[in-house]
Amino acid sequence: MTIVPRGRRLWPWLVGAFAIAVALASLPLLVIDWPTFKPGRIEPNWVTALNDVIGPVFAVLIVSVLAGFILSRSPANPLGLAFAAIGLLVAFTMLTQEYAVRALVAAPGSLPAGDLAAWIGTWTGLTIFPQVLAILLFPDGRLPGPAWWAVAGLAALITAATIVSSLGDPWPLRLPMRDGSLPVTMPPSLWTYGFALAGDPQTVLGWSSLLLAPAAAALVLVRTGRAQGDERFQLRWLAFALAITAVLWMVGNIDDNRVSPWASDTSAQVIARWGQLGSNLAITFVVPAAIAIAIFKYRLFDIDVVISRTLLFGSLAAFITLTYIALVFGVGSLIGAGAGLGQVLALLATAIVAVVFQPLRDVLSRLANQLVYGERRTPYEVLSGFGSRAALSYSADEVLPQLAALLREATGAERAEAWLRVGAEIRRVAVDPPSTQPRGIPVEREHLPVLPDADYTVPVRHGDELLGALAITKRRGDRVTPGESKLLDDLASQTALVLRNLRLVEELRASRGRIVRAQDEERRRVERNLHDGAQQRLVALSLVLGRARAAAQGSTSRAGDVLATAEGELRAALGELRELAQGIHPTILVTGGLEPALRSLADRSPVPVEMDVSLAGRPPEAAEVAAYYIVSEALTNIAKHAHASSVRVSVTATESGLVIEVSDDGVGGADAAGGGGLQGLEDRTAAIGGRMSITSPAGAGTRLLAEIPCD
C-alpha cells in the first residue's frame, strides 16, 4: 500500500474547509440583504429558502467532505478533484452573489469591486463541467469508454460556450442562485464575443444543454447494468437520483425559447418553474446524498479508516475545548476569578487534559472503531492477531480454525473458510461457524478451482505453488467491500508462509509416522520369521531328541543322560526364543487386545504392578502398539533403575484418544533428554501426534503421562 505523505493528506481537508467557510461567509450577507430582493416567486418561502440557501450550503458541505476523504487517501484521484472543484465553485458563486448585492443594491458603494463580484458570480454559476464530470467518474474515478469521454467533452464545450455567450448579454445581470437582478451588465467591450454565438449556435447550445443531463443519467444506467458486486450497488444510488434529476431538468427547460415552442405560454412557465425547483433540489440534496451514501455504505477508497480517525480526533478536540471552557470560563465566571486565578484555572485544565488524555484516547478509539466497523475488528487488529497466534502454533488444527474465526469477525461474513492443498486436491480444513466438511476438490495445474457457496475467494500461494485458499460468504443483501477484499489479500499473503511452514511440519510428522510404522512392520516380519522358521525347526529338533532319548532308554551307556540334557537346553532356548518373538511384537496384543497384553506385562514385571485399564472398545492398532511399548519400556526402566517397591499403571480412553499414566515410588531423577529408552518413547509418541511428559524429582518417584490420539 502506498504511503501518502502527511502534507499531502492535509491539503484536501484545508481545501474542503476553505470551501465550507466561503459558503458560510455568504450567509450573514444574505440574511442582512434578504429584504432587498423579496421572493416574488410562485413557490412558498420555505421552498425558496431550500432552493436558494439550504440546498447550496448542504451541497458544498457534502462534496467538500467527500473531496477531503477521497483526496486524503488518493491525492490524484480525478473524482476527488471534481468534488473539490464543485465545492469551491458553488461556494464562490454564493459569496460573490451576496457581495455584489451588498455592494451594488443594498448599500451601494459600501464595498469595492462590486461589478467584478457580479461578473465572477455569473461565470462560476454557469460552470457545469465539474458536476457532469463527477457523475461520469463515479465510483472509481475513471471514464470507462468513448461515450463517457464524449459526454465529458460535451459538458466542457457547453460550459465554455455558455460563458462566452453570457459576455454578449446587454441586460442587467440576473443573480445566479436567487431571484432578482443587479444594476450592472457585462463589459461592453466583451459584447462582440458574446454576439458571435447568436442565432443557430444558440439553438445548438440550447438543445445540447437540454440533453446533457439525460445523457449523463443514461450512461450511469448503462454502467450500472454492466457493473457487478459492490460497484453495482454503489451506482444504483446515483442512477436513481439522476433519473429523477434528468426528468425534472427537461421539465424545467420547457420555457427555454431556444428549444421550446411554449416558451411564452404562462402555464408552461409555471410548470417550468416547478421543474427548475425540483431539479435544483435534486442536484443540491438528492445527488450529493446518494453519492455520500454509496461511498460510506460500501467503504469506497478505504474510507473507513479515515472515518475512524476523524471521529477519534474530533472527539479529543471537543474534550479539550470543553474542558478549557468549563474550567477557565465557566468556573472563572462563577467565582469571579481575577487574572491570577484565571492562569491557575488554565494550568488546572492543562493538567486534567494531560492526565485524562491517554485513557480517554483508548476509550474513544474503541468507540470510533465500533461505530465504523460495528462488532468487527479493524484490519490491523486482524492481521496482528493472526500473526501473533500463528507464531505460537505449528499445528493446522489450531492455526486455521483461528484464522477462519478472525476472518469472519473482521468481515462480518456469514461464513469464513480456510482451505488447504493436500496432494492433488484442495480440502476445507476450517470453517466458522463449524459445519460438515465437503469432499476435496481436484486441483489442476496449480489453478484454484471454484469453491462451493463462496462469495469471494483468494488463493494462498508460495510463488506459483497453490497452498490453499481463503473464502467468505456474506449475508443476503451484503457484499464484499474493497476494504474487505484488500484485507483478504493481505491475510492470504501472510498465510502463505504459515501454510508453507505447517506443510513442512505435517510432512515431518508424516515422515516420522511412516518410520514408526515401518519399524512395527519390521518387528512383525522378524516375529513371523522367528515363529515360522527358527522356532519351528527347534521344535522339530526337540521332538527328534525326545525320540532318540526314548530309544536309548535301557542302554547302559550314558547316551540317555546326554540326550536328556540336550533336550532340556533346547527347550530352554525355545522358551527364550518365544519370549523374544513376543517382545518384538506380542501375539497377545493382536489376538486379545491392549488390556490382556498390559496385564501380561504386569505379570512378568519383577516389581508389583497395580493395573487400571478403562477402555470402551479396542483402539486403533497404531494407538494400541504405542501404548503397549510405552508401558513396556516404562516397566523395564523402573525394574532397572528406579529401585521402586510398587508401580501403578492407568490407561483411560477419552474422546480424543488414550491417556496413559505410569507412576512409581522409586528414587526419581529420570530424564528423557538424556537419551535412551525414554527418549525413544517420546519420539514414538510424537510421531503419531501424541504428547508425553515425565515428572521425576529426585527421591520422590517418577510419573510418566502420555496422550495418544485415536484418529
C-alpha positions as MATLAB code, in Angstrom:
seq = 'MTIVPRGRRLWPWLVGAFAIAVALASLPLLVIDWPTFKPGRIEPNWVTALNDVIGPVFAVLIVSVLAGFILSRSPANPLGLAFAAIGLLVAFTMLTQEYAVRALVAAPGSLPAGDLAAWIGTWTGLTIFPQVLAILLFPDGRLPGPAWWAVAGLAALITAATIVSSLGDPWPLRLPMRDGSLPVTMPPSLWTYGFALAGDPQTVLGWSSLLLAPAAAALVLVRTGRAQGDERFQLRWLAFALAITAVLWMVGNIDDNRVSPWASDTSAQVIARWGQLGSNLAITFVVPAAIAIAIFKYRLFDIDVVISRTLLFGSLAAFITLTYIALVFGVGSLIGAGAGLGQVLALLATAIVAVVFQPLRDVLSRLANQLVYGERRTPYEVLSGFGSRAALSYSADEVLPQLAALLREATGAERAEAWLRVGAEIRRVAVDPPSTQPRGIPVEREHLPVLPDADYTVPVRHGDELLGALAITKRRGDRVTPGESKLLDDLASQTALVLRNLRLVEELRASRGRIVRAQDEERRRVERNLHDGAQQRLVALSLVLGRARAAAQGSTSRAGDVLATAEGELRAALGELRELAQGIHPTILVTGGLEPALRSLADRSPVPVEMDVSLAGRPPEAAEVAAYYIVSEALTNIAKHAHASSVRVSVTATESGLVIEVSDDGVGGADAAGGGGLQGLEDRTAAIGGRMSITSPAGAGTRLLAEIPCD';
ca = [
       0.000    0.000    0.000;
       1.314    3.426   -0.976;
       2.064    5.661    1.997;
       0.699    9.150    1.475;
       2.962   11.897    2.922;
       1.435   13.824    5.784;
       1.430   17.142    3.886;
      -0.452   15.560    1.024;
      -3.030   14.235    3.464;
      -3.717   17.645    4.972;
      -4.257   19.867    1.959;
      -7.535   18.220    0.800;
      -9.075   18.943    4.184;
      -7.840   22.538    4.046;
      -9.420   22.982    0.604;
     -12.695   21.487    1.794;
     -12.702   23.611    4.934;
     -12.000   26.704    2.840;
     -14.963   25.974    0.538;
     -17.282   25.456    3.502;
     -16.028   28.652    5.140;
     -16.640   30.646    1.943;
     -20.182   29.284    1.658;
     -20.940   30.059    5.299;
     -19.451   33.528    4.937;
     -22.178   34.349    2.411;
     -24.984   33.628    4.890;
     -24.620   36.778    7.061;
     -24.749   38.942    3.929;
     -27.765   37.013    2.657;
     -29.643   37.451    5.950;
     -28.874   41.175    6.084;
     -29.809   41.803    2.457;
     -32.772   39.401    2.190;
     -35.364   42.250    2.174;
     -33.573   43.778   -0.814;
     -34.911   41.032   -3.075;
     -38.104   39.747   -1.520;
     -39.089   36.424   -3.108;
     -41.754   37.036   -5.686;
     -41.991   33.517   -6.986;
     -44.898   31.100   -7.152;
     -43.445   28.752   -4.540;
     -43.751   29.194   -0.742;
     -40.949   30.999    1.085;
     -39.704   27.804    2.729;
     -39.225   26.208   -0.707;
     -37.329   29.315   -1.800;
     -35.096   29.015    1.284;
     -34.417   25.356    0.487;
     -33.611   26.157   -3.129;
     -31.551   29.325   -2.652;
     -29.809   28.814    0.686;
     -30.054   25.460    2.436;
     -29.572   23.325   -0.685;
     -26.363   25.015   -1.907;
     -24.856   25.034    1.600;
     -25.727   21.337    2.012;
     -24.153   20.517   -1.370;
     -20.962   22.422   -0.537;
     -20.708   20.669    2.829;
     -21.182   17.174    1.373;
     -18.902   17.468   -1.664;
     -16.179   19.223    0.356;
     -16.153   16.464    2.970;
     -16.140   13.803    0.253;
     -13.279   15.580   -1.518;
     -11.309   15.624    1.742;
     -11.919   11.923    2.348;
     -11.034   10.846   -1.186;
      -8.041   13.105   -1.809;
      -6.524   12.388    1.594;
      -6.408    8.713    0.598;
      -5.681    9.200   -3.120;
      -4.340   12.719   -3.799;
      -4.532   12.498   -7.610;
      -7.974   10.889   -7.829;
      -9.990   12.721  -10.545;
     -13.277   12.151   -8.715;
     -11.941   13.819   -5.571;
     -10.606   16.744   -7.615;
     -14.003   17.147   -9.301;
     -15.729   17.221   -5.902;
     -13.274   19.856   -4.663;
     -13.928   21.988   -7.769;
     -17.709   21.724   -7.288;
     -17.462   22.814   -3.656;
     -15.262   25.804   -4.486;
     -17.381   26.927   -7.464;
     -20.701   26.797   -5.603;
     -19.202   28.491   -2.551;
     -17.671   31.323   -4.630;
     -20.940   31.754   -6.525;
     -22.825   32.181   -3.241;
     -20.297   34.623   -1.767;
     -19.772   36.773   -4.883;
     -23.529   36.934   -5.425;
     -24.228   38.266   -1.936;
     -21.160   40.516   -2.089;
     -22.462   42.076   -5.322;
     -25.945   42.534   -3.815;
     -24.441   44.360   -0.854;
     -22.038   46.473   -2.916;
     -24.446   47.420   -5.722;
     -28.005   47.292   -4.316;
     -28.385   47.031   -0.537;
     -25.650   49.527    0.329;
     -24.214   50.971   -2.895;
     -20.557   51.908   -2.612;
     -20.112   50.207    0.768;
     -17.859   47.528   -0.699;
     -15.307   47.829   -3.528;
     -15.282   45.857   -6.796;
     -18.993   45.088   -6.842;
     -19.013   44.852  -10.641;
     -16.181   42.328  -10.613;
     -18.003   40.224   -7.992;
     -21.144   40.223  -10.176;
     -19.193   39.057  -13.229;
     -17.330   36.337  -11.306;
     -20.568   35.102   -9.711;
     -22.220   34.850  -13.135;
     -19.348   32.879  -14.655;
     -18.933   30.462  -11.728;
     -22.686   29.909  -11.673;
     -22.620   28.852  -15.335;
     -19.771   26.325  -14.888;
     -21.416   22.897  -15.019;
     -18.443   20.842  -16.259;
     -17.213   19.634  -12.819;
     -20.711   18.431  -11.850;
     -21.110   16.376  -15.023;
     -17.542   15.069  -14.801;
     -18.041   13.885  -11.199;
     -21.165   11.978  -12.246;
     -19.333   10.303  -15.129;
     -16.289    9.447  -12.998;
     -18.220    7.848  -10.148;
     -17.419    5.496   -8.420;
     -13.767    4.678   -9.296;
     -12.512    7.942  -10.842;
     -12.297    6.572  -14.411;
     -14.203    7.223  -17.640;
     -14.925    3.647  -18.785;
     -15.440    4.214  -22.510;
     -15.639    6.580  -25.508;
     -19.248    7.556  -24.771;
     -18.233    8.840  -21.331;
     -15.356   10.823  -22.821;
     -17.722   12.280  -25.432;
     -20.272   13.454  -22.857;
     -17.490   14.877  -20.655;
     -16.153   16.781  -23.664;
     -19.660   17.991  -24.494;
     -20.045   19.303  -20.926;
     -16.752   21.199  -21.240;
     -17.842   22.729  -24.575;
     -21.264   23.703  -23.201;
     -19.631   25.356  -20.180;
     -17.215   27.329  -22.360;
     -19.916   28.289  -24.880;
     -22.349   29.361  -22.152;
     -19.749   31.597  -20.502;
     -18.787   33.143  -23.869;
     -22.474   33.628  -24.708;
     -23.019   35.441  -21.406;
     -20.478   38.061  -22.475;
     -22.975   39.363  -25.043;
     -25.779   39.936  -22.522;
     -26.575   43.682  -22.613;
     -29.215   43.438  -19.884;
     -28.709   43.774  -16.123;
     -27.151   40.596  -14.777;
     -29.507   38.203  -13.037;
     -28.476   36.701   -9.726;
     -27.113   33.193  -10.317;
     -28.756   31.470   -7.367;
     -31.754   33.569   -6.308;
     -34.385   35.939   -7.709;
     -33.501   39.431   -8.789;
     -31.021   41.289  -10.995;
     -28.090   43.607  -10.466;
     -27.635   47.139  -11.908;
     -24.623   46.092  -13.933;
     -24.014   44.500  -17.323;
     -21.168   42.625  -18.844;
     -18.392   44.953  -20.039;
     -19.476   46.421  -23.404;
     -16.022   45.699  -24.760;
     -16.823   41.973  -24.473;
     -20.268   42.045  -26.107;
     -18.807   41.335  -29.530;
     -17.523   37.949  -28.363;
     -20.903   37.027  -26.959;
     -22.771   38.104  -30.089;
     -20.656   35.632  -32.092;
     -22.817   32.815  -30.736;
     -26.144   34.430  -31.609;
     -28.603   32.661  -33.898;
     -28.121   28.999  -34.777;
     -25.250   28.436  -32.309;
     -27.663   29.433  -29.554;
     -30.164   26.835  -30.749;
     -27.475   24.160  -30.793;
     -26.345   25.272  -27.353;
     -29.905   25.113  -26.032;
     -30.517   21.583  -27.288;
     -27.123   20.435  -26.031;
     -27.855   21.822  -22.572;
     -31.303   20.191  -22.585;
     -29.955   16.728  -23.458;
     -26.836   16.841  -21.278;
     -28.491   15.683  -18.052;
     -30.417   12.792  -19.703;
     -27.223   11.705  -21.490;
     -25.244   11.614  -18.230;
     -28.071    9.720  -16.493;
     -28.258    7.217  -19.368;
     -24.522    6.498  -19.146;
     -24.799    5.904  -15.404;
     -27.664    3.469  -16.053;
     -25.559    1.657  -18.684;
     -22.625    1.445  -16.289;
     -24.925    0.144  -13.546;
     -26.156   -2.623  -15.839;
     -22.587   -3.669  -16.657;
     -21.276   -3.480  -13.093;
     -21.012   -6.399  -10.702;
     -20.708   -6.816   -6.959;
     -20.304   -3.689   -4.838;
     -19.934   -1.354   -7.812;
     -23.448   -2.235   -8.962;
     -24.902   -1.332   -5.571;
     -22.882    1.892   -5.441;
     -24.109    3.003   -8.853;
     -27.734    2.171   -8.102;
     -27.945    5.027   -5.610;
     -26.612    7.551   -8.115;
     -28.646    6.137  -11.023;
     -31.867    6.532   -9.057;
     -31.033   10.133   -8.106;
     -30.015   11.038  -11.671;
     -33.136    9.525  -13.201;
     -35.247   11.895  -11.098;
     -32.939   14.827  -11.838;
     -32.954   14.253  -15.611;
     -36.756   14.239  -15.818;
     -37.073   17.404  -13.729;
     -34.261   19.042  -15.733;
     -36.130   18.558  -19.007;
     -39.392   19.819  -17.467;
     -37.563   22.904  -16.231;
     -36.406   23.759  -19.781;
     -39.814   23.960  -21.462;
     -39.730   27.749  -21.094;
     -36.346   27.998  -22.876;
     -37.064   29.884  -26.123;
     -34.088   28.204  -27.795;
     -35.684   24.735  -27.693;
     -39.336   25.079  -26.684;
     -42.282   26.375  -28.765;
     -44.180   27.027  -25.499;
     -41.650   29.461  -24.035;
     -44.149   32.347  -23.919;
     -47.038   30.305  -22.524;
     -47.882   31.204  -18.909;
     -48.813   27.646  -17.942;
     -45.569   26.355  -19.437;
     -43.635   28.913  -17.428;
     -45.309   27.775  -14.197;
     -44.582   24.142  -14.999;
     -41.013   25.036  -15.917;
     -40.562   26.865  -12.623;
     -41.572   23.797  -10.620;
     -39.304   21.669  -12.811;
     -36.412   24.044  -12.105;
     -37.119   23.909   -8.390;
     -37.275   20.125   -8.455;
     -34.079   19.726  -10.480;
     -32.220   22.244   -8.285;
     -33.300   20.453   -5.114;
     -32.356   17.088   -6.627;
     -28.929   18.395   -7.664;
     -28.190   20.003   -4.290;
     -29.784   17.430   -1.976;
     -30.532   14.070   -3.623;
     -27.445   13.591   -5.822;
     -24.842   14.529   -3.135;
     -26.676   12.405   -0.562;
     -26.791    9.413   -2.943;
     -23.057    9.694   -3.647;
     -22.256   10.046    0.056;
     -24.367    7.002    0.938;
     -22.704    4.931   -1.780;
     -19.219    5.902   -0.589;
     -19.814    5.459    3.120;
     -22.062    2.401    2.957;
     -19.717    0.446    0.703;
     -16.476    1.964    2.055;
     -15.056    3.249   -1.185;
     -11.423    4.430   -1.105;
     -10.763    2.528    2.172;
     -12.645    5.363    3.791;
     -13.482    3.504    6.999;
     -10.001    4.126    8.435;
     -10.327    7.856    7.755;
     -13.772    7.955    9.365;
     -12.492    6.188   12.447;
      -9.570    8.599   12.848;
     -11.796   11.616   12.199;
     -14.202   10.542   14.918;
     -11.310    9.921   17.292;
      -9.518   13.240   16.824;
     -12.764   15.195   16.632;
     -13.848   13.751   19.980;
     -10.464   14.515   21.541;
     -10.568   18.080   20.251;
     -14.088   18.523   21.636;
     -12.981   17.174   25.029;
     -10.005   19.540   25.241;
     -12.108   22.517   24.170;
     -14.951   21.772   26.583;
     -12.507   21.225   29.447;
     -10.937   24.653   28.938;
     -14.318   26.345   28.518;
     -15.767   24.670   31.603;
     -12.825   25.477   33.876;
     -11.425   28.744   32.583;
     -14.633   30.479   31.576;
     -17.355   28.578   33.411;
     -15.739   28.189   36.826;
     -13.910   31.505   36.440;
     -17.142   33.422   35.822;
     -18.927   31.699   38.715;
     -16.282   32.622   41.298;
     -15.317   35.920   39.685;
     -11.726   34.907   39.048;
      -9.133   37.572   38.532;
      -6.179   37.428   36.200;
      -4.046   35.390   38.584;
      -6.743   32.806   39.322;
      -7.529   32.551   35.608;
      -3.964   31.387   34.986;
      -4.330   28.819   37.762;
      -7.523   27.512   36.183;
      -5.793   27.302   32.803;
      -2.945   25.287   34.356;
      -5.507   23.052   36.108;
      -7.280   22.449   32.797;
      -3.940   21.562   31.191;
      -3.160   19.094   33.987;
      -6.570   17.423   33.703;
      -6.192   17.069   29.946;
      -2.673   15.619   30.360;
      -3.831   13.026   32.913;
      -7.052   12.006   31.186;
      -5.846   12.234   27.573;
      -4.358    8.745   27.068;
      -7.093    6.711   28.838;
      -9.734    8.780   27.068;
      -7.972    8.275   23.740;
      -8.072    4.483   24.196;
     -11.779    4.550   25.059;
     -12.652    6.867   22.173;
     -10.554    4.789   19.777;
     -12.545    1.675   20.662;
     -15.818    3.575   20.320;
     -14.804    5.048   16.954;
     -13.787    1.646   15.643;
     -17.050    0.160   16.880;
     -19.057    2.871   15.132;
     -17.206    2.311   11.857;
     -16.677   -1.455   11.948;
     -19.569   -2.475   14.221;
     -18.739   -5.593   16.190;
     -15.917   -6.401   13.806;
     -12.216   -5.912   14.341;
     -10.155   -3.431   12.385;
      -7.964   -4.861    9.597;
      -4.832   -4.015   11.615;
      -6.152   -5.957   14.616;
      -6.937   -8.956   12.417;
      -3.508   -9.044   10.779;
      -1.584   -8.517   14.005;
      -3.790  -11.008   15.870;
      -3.304  -13.687   13.265;
       0.448  -13.082   13.135;
       0.854  -13.419   16.888;
      -1.311  -16.533   17.074;
       0.378  -18.210   14.137;
       3.780  -17.618   15.736;
       2.704  -19.623   18.798;
       1.384  -22.688   16.967;
       2.715  -25.205   14.485;
      -0.493  -27.173   14.029;
      -3.001  -26.679   11.224;
      -5.683  -27.856   13.661;
      -5.013  -24.760   15.790;
      -3.988  -22.033   13.329;
      -6.561  -22.459   10.568;
      -9.693  -22.507   12.778;
      -8.399  -19.346   14.465;
      -7.824  -17.804   11.039;
     -11.385  -18.627    9.943;
     -12.815  -17.126   13.143;
     -10.745  -13.940   12.754;
     -11.739  -13.623    9.101;
     -15.435  -13.958    9.860;
     -15.203  -11.464   12.721;
     -13.320   -8.917   10.616;
     -15.582   -9.013    7.554;
     -18.938   -9.594    9.234;
     -19.392  -12.575    6.911;
     -21.971  -15.267    7.449;
     -19.290  -17.920    6.977;
     -15.500  -17.907    6.647;
     -13.454  -20.843    5.401;
      -9.808  -21.908    5.195;
      -8.840  -24.446    2.526;
      -5.591  -26.424    2.418;
      -3.917  -28.098   -0.537;
      -3.288  -31.766    0.183;
      -1.709  -33.672   -2.650;
      -3.725  -33.287   -5.850;
      -6.807  -31.796   -4.197;
      -7.829  -28.885   -2.001;
      -9.788  -29.550    1.182;
     -11.727  -27.314    3.547;
      -9.952  -27.806    6.853;
     -11.526  -24.982    8.907;
     -14.860  -23.174    8.804;
     -16.531  -20.702   11.141;
     -19.225  -21.376   12.242;
     -18.489  -25.130   12.191;
     -20.343  -27.255    9.657;
     -19.955  -30.529    7.790;
     -16.820  -30.840    5.696;
     -17.357  -31.209    1.924;
     -15.331  -33.563   -0.195;
     -11.985  -32.467   -1.564;
     -11.857  -30.680   -4.931;
      -9.254  -31.711   -7.526;
      -6.574  -29.142   -8.399;
      -5.314  -28.887  -11.951;
      -2.056  -27.141  -12.870;
      -1.916  -25.028   -9.700;
      -5.199  -23.259  -10.540;
      -7.651  -22.604   -7.725;
     -10.915  -24.426   -8.526;
     -14.322  -22.900   -7.901;
     -15.167  -23.279   -4.212;
     -18.809  -24.103   -3.451;
     -21.147  -21.463   -1.930;
     -18.433  -18.797   -1.558;
     -18.978  -15.125   -2.453;
     -15.288  -14.235   -2.531;
     -12.194  -16.437   -2.642;
      -8.480  -15.630   -2.522;
      -5.797  -18.206   -3.359;
      -2.889  -18.673   -0.967;
       0.308  -19.206   -2.934;
       4.020  -19.615   -2.356;
       5.482  -18.479   -5.653;
       3.482  -20.354   -8.279;
       2.572  -23.193   -5.920;
      -1.039  -23.273   -4.687;
      -1.039  -23.909   -0.937;
      -4.686  -23.241   -0.095;
      -7.397  -20.582   -0.186;
      -9.464  -18.244    1.970;
     -13.175  -17.808    1.281;
     -16.072  -15.862    2.794;
     -19.831  -15.930    2.279;
     -21.659  -12.687    3.044;
     -25.163  -12.329    4.409;
     -28.016  -11.918    1.957;
     -28.038   -8.392    0.540;
     -24.488   -7.683    1.740;
     -21.438   -7.552   -0.484;
     -17.668   -7.671   -0.126;
     -16.290   -4.136    0.180;
     -12.958   -3.024   -1.312;
     -11.513   -2.788    2.201;
     -12.571   -6.364    2.964;
     -11.147   -7.524   -0.361;
      -7.809   -5.907    0.493;
      -7.902   -7.494    3.960;
      -8.372  -10.939    2.371;
      -5.442  -10.317    0.024;
      -3.227   -9.220    2.936;
      -4.268  -12.224    5.014;
      -3.579  -14.548    2.084;
      -0.049  -13.193    1.677;
       0.559  -13.536    5.427;
      -0.990  -17.005    5.472;
       1.239  -18.288    2.664;
       4.346  -18.533    4.835;
       2.332  -20.028    7.697;
       0.808  -22.712    5.466;
       4.212  -23.429    3.987;
       5.658  -23.979    7.468;
       2.631  -26.027    8.517;
       3.035  -28.231    5.462;
       6.702  -28.816    6.320;
       5.773  -29.686    9.911;
       2.980  -32.003    8.781;
       5.302  -33.659    6.262;
       7.872  -34.166    9.025;
       5.257  -35.710   11.288;
       4.009  -37.914    8.468;
       7.590  -38.994    7.795;
       8.128  -39.895   11.453;
       4.855  -41.791   11.434;
       5.923  -43.746    8.368;
       9.216  -44.601   10.068;
       7.403  -45.907   13.154;
       5.005  -47.933   11.014;
       7.944  -49.345    9.078;
       9.629  -50.324   12.339;
       6.446  -52.025   13.515;
       6.134  -53.891   10.230;
       9.745  -54.954   10.515;
       9.082  -56.213   14.052;
       6.139  -58.240   12.765;
       8.264  -59.672    9.939;
      11.049  -60.705   12.330;
       8.467  -62.193   14.711;
       6.895  -64.215   11.886;
      10.273  -65.382   10.673;
      11.255  -66.493   14.168;
       7.896  -68.170   14.719;
       7.600  -69.843   11.357;
      11.301  -70.503   10.741;
      13.837  -70.942   13.556;
      11.221  -71.682   16.216;
       9.599  -74.468   14.156;
      12.966  -76.016   13.399;
      13.898  -76.009   17.067;
      10.562  -77.640   17.901;
      11.205  -80.336   15.313;
      14.722  -80.868   16.685;
      13.296  -81.162   20.207;
      10.946  -83.901   19.024;
      13.810  -85.758   17.364;
      15.885  -85.559   20.538;
      12.929  -86.816   22.511;
      12.565  -89.866   20.292;
      16.319  -90.511   20.482;
      16.228  -90.342   24.248;
      13.305  -92.784   24.347;
      15.143  -95.190   22.064;
      18.256  -95.007   24.246;
      16.414  -95.871   27.466;
      17.598  -99.169   28.978;
      21.022  -98.806   27.481;
      23.937  -98.978   29.809;
      25.660  -96.162   28.083;
      25.297  -92.513   29.164;
      23.663  -91.636   25.845;
      20.252  -91.234   27.527;
      21.597  -88.715   30.060;
      23.328  -86.694   27.344;
      20.193  -86.644   25.200;
      18.072  -85.627   28.200;
      20.423  -82.750   28.959;
      20.399  -81.636   25.311;
      16.613  -81.781   25.232;
      16.367  -79.585   28.357;
      18.761  -76.993   26.948;
      16.810  -76.978   23.691;
      13.520  -76.390   25.485;
      15.065  -73.540   27.468;
      16.355  -71.943   24.239;
      12.928  -72.418   22.662;
      11.273  -70.656   25.637;
      13.690  -67.751   25.397;
      13.097  -67.544   21.640;
       9.325  -67.404   22.185;
       9.752  -64.630   24.737;
      11.975  -62.766   22.282;
       9.425  -63.138   19.494;
       6.639  -61.931   21.777;
       8.774  -58.954   22.811;
       9.318  -57.954   19.195;
       5.568  -57.947   18.518;
       3.408  -59.626   21.153;
       0.906  -62.053   19.741;
      -1.422  -61.452   22.654;
      -1.731  -57.785   21.615;
      -3.001  -58.838   18.181;
      -5.300  -61.590   19.375;
      -6.527  -60.320   22.728;
      -6.121  -56.537   22.614;
      -4.422  -53.918   24.746;
      -5.737  -54.846   28.206;
      -4.629  -58.564   28.194;
      -1.256  -57.540   26.724;
      -0.689  -54.972   29.501;
      -1.702  -57.432   32.209;
       0.760  -59.933   30.707;
       3.490  -57.276   31.100;
       2.418  -56.719   34.715;
       2.585  -60.458   35.452;
       6.161  -60.677   34.142;
       7.342  -57.495   35.928;
       9.695  -58.072   38.915;
       8.102  -55.020   40.607;
       4.476  -55.384   41.804;
       2.147  -53.568   39.374;
      -1.307  -52.170   40.080;
      -3.103  -52.138   36.725;
      -6.166  -49.975   35.911;
      -7.370  -50.196   32.291;
     -10.616  -48.483   31.266;
     -11.426  -48.976   27.582;
     -14.826  -48.852   25.883;
     -13.538  -50.874   22.919;
     -10.389  -51.624   21.017;
      -8.415  -48.515   19.991;
      -6.801  -48.304   16.545;
      -3.828  -50.584   16.001;
      -1.271  -47.758   15.974;
      -2.560  -46.477   19.328;
      -2.531  -49.995   20.833;
       1.049  -50.649   19.756;
       2.247  -47.273   21.011;
       0.520  -47.723   24.383;
       1.933  -51.230   24.778;
       5.527  -50.167   24.138;
       5.207  -47.088   26.360;
       4.109  -49.243   29.306;
       6.631  -51.985   28.451;
       9.588  -49.584   28.292;
       8.423  -47.740   31.406;
       8.225  -51.019   33.423;
      11.646  -52.090   32.133;
      13.213  -48.760   33.196;
      11.548  -48.983   36.615;
      12.871  -52.507   37.143;
      16.425  -51.482   36.150;
      16.834  -48.020   37.647;
      14.013  -46.868   39.930;
      14.530  -49.226   42.942;
      10.767  -48.990   43.392;
       8.584  -51.176   45.588;
       5.352  -50.674   43.606;
       4.126  -49.350   40.253;
       0.735  -48.060   39.191;
      -0.343  -48.182   35.544;
      -3.507  -46.402   34.354;
      -4.846  -46.442   30.768;
      -8.036  -44.448   30.116;
      -9.952  -43.824   26.898;
     -11.113  -40.227   26.310;
     -12.898  -38.504   23.428;
      -9.613  -37.574   21.814;
      -7.560  -40.730   22.471;
      -5.751  -42.699   25.183;
      -4.293  -41.261   28.372;
      -1.503  -43.423   29.846;
      -0.046  -42.834   33.285;
       2.787  -44.867   34.826;
       3.975  -43.863   38.307;
       6.322  -45.457   40.841;
       7.679  -44.781   44.330;
      11.327  -45.112   43.368;
      14.331  -42.811   43.598;
      13.242  -40.497   40.715;
      15.691  -38.474   38.682;
      14.603  -39.857   35.301;
      15.196  -37.548   32.327;
      14.146  -38.187   28.715;
      16.614  -35.571   27.482;
      19.471  -37.870   28.429;
      18.603  -40.254   25.615;
      17.957  -43.962   25.981;
      14.585  -45.674   26.205;
      12.626  -42.658   27.464;
      13.815  -40.553   24.517;
      12.676  -43.300   22.160;
       9.262  -43.353   23.803;
       8.942  -39.610   23.445;
       9.853  -39.808   19.749;
       7.365  -42.637   19.131;
       4.600  -40.716   20.895;
       5.281  -37.535   18.943;
       5.441  -39.465   15.654;
       1.766  -40.432   15.909;
       0.698  -36.948   17.033;
       0.753  -37.588   20.784;
       2.415  -35.902   23.735;
       4.454  -37.294   26.624;
       5.729  -35.676   29.796;
       7.860  -37.021   32.661;
       7.886  -35.681   36.223;
      10.697  -37.213   38.243;
      12.001  -35.179   41.187;
      14.929  -36.781   42.986;
      13.803  -39.069   45.833;
      10.061  -38.682   45.064;
       9.405  -41.255   42.365;
       8.610  -40.854   38.689;
       5.364  -40.078   36.863;
       5.076  -40.621   33.112;
       1.999  -39.167   31.363;
       1.306  -39.783   27.684;
      -1.634  -38.755   25.466;
      -2.116  -40.715   22.231;
      -4.681  -39.697   19.578;
      -7.065  -42.332   18.244;
      -7.856  -40.748   14.844;
];
